[in-house]
Amino acid sequence: MRHSHWFIAGILGLLLGGCVSTQTAPTAAPTAETRQALVPTGALRVAFLSGVLYATKDSATGELKGVAVDLGKELARRVGVPFQPVLYPNPAAIVAGAKSGEWDIALMGINAERAAAMDFSAPYIEVEQGYLVRPGVPILTSSDVDKPGIRVGVVERGGADMHLSKTLKNASIVRTKTVSDLDSLWGSGNADVIAATKTFLFDTAAKHPGSRVLDGRLLVEPIGMGVPKGRNAIAAAYVSKFVEQAKAAGLVRSAVDGAGLRGVIVAQ
């Protein structure tokens, strides 16, 4: 019986090991055709916004660190080319860059407007969007926001802007071009509330005693990898497969944890 028990355990171990191996196997090296479609310039140009959700500069070294850098570098390594980050100030600039051929892959929120210019993978993370209230402003819940005289700051054409432009009836929307402008707008008293990813809001709240990230969420924004519309479909398929394997192998979870992101979950 003892020998039988160990034999069965060994078989189960082999089966489970085989399952894990299948799920986490690295993306195969691309063919010459795929590499040319994905990396026409010889380096993988990876586009993303400058901000805590994607990447920030180390204050001591100036080095970019974050989820977008970790995943971009890993994809470049598998393709066998150098990693070249391409930072943008806002989502609209990334979409414009897709049309002018400025980058090869982009990491950003998925929506219908952007999908007209890009072919997206499935999401690799999902991000909660919410509200941050300026110190001294008497707003306690999300339902208190949509009232006459309340000014809500958003990044133009960002996820919060797209959502609130359709749903707010009484409050006014104040738009900025970049996330850093959004922080300045709120800090200078020209907005009562800002709406953005909770990752950014928690980071901002830590710098401003008395500010409050409200409970609840406006929406959950899926974040994926995209390639410019019109590129060889093989390139889009390769990126999509990479995203699925990066999730299965724990690479996305490791990158999220390493960046210390809050309000973020790894997409299923």
Buried (B, 14 or more C-beta within 10 A) or exposed (E): EEEEEEEEEEEEEEEEEEEEEEEBEEBEEBEEEBBBBBBBEEBBBBBBBBBBBBBBEEEEEEEBBBBBBBBBBBBBEBBEBBBBBBBBBBBBBBBEBBEEEBBBBBBBBBBEEBEEBBBBBBBBBBBBBBBBBBEEBEBEEBEBBBEEEBBBBBBBBBBBBBBBEEEBEEBEBBBBBBBEBBBBBBBEEEBBBBBBBBBBBBBBBEEBEEBBBBEEBBBBBBBBBBBBBEBBEBBBBBBBEBBBBBBBBEBBBBBBEEBEBBBBBBBE
